[in-house]
Amino acid sequence: MPNIKGAAKRARQAIGRHSRNVNAKSSLKTQRSKLFAAVEKQDKVMGTAEYKAYCSMLDKLAKRGIITSNTAQRRKTRAANKVRAVAAK
């Protein structure tokens, strides 16, 4: 239990931020599963559309500091490689 009013406020803010971050990461995982499902189906058009949405979401989360920019870049590269493999077939 915090002894200072400011510490209590910070604790409340941290709870709100944590729930927002968890929801954002959950949405990212959902988007990633949609992308991988399109890749599994060998659907080039759907895969490209899902890839764009996935990259957009990664960039937004990196900008807001929920994930680091290096993590976002790595995930975008790996996803792009999967989509390129489907497009090459």
Secondary structure, DSSP 8 states (H G I E B T S, - for coil): --SSHHHHHHHHHHHHHHHHHHHHHHHHHHHHHHHHHHHHTT-HHHHHHHHHHHHHHHHHHHHHTSS-HHHHHHHHHHHHHHHHHHHH-
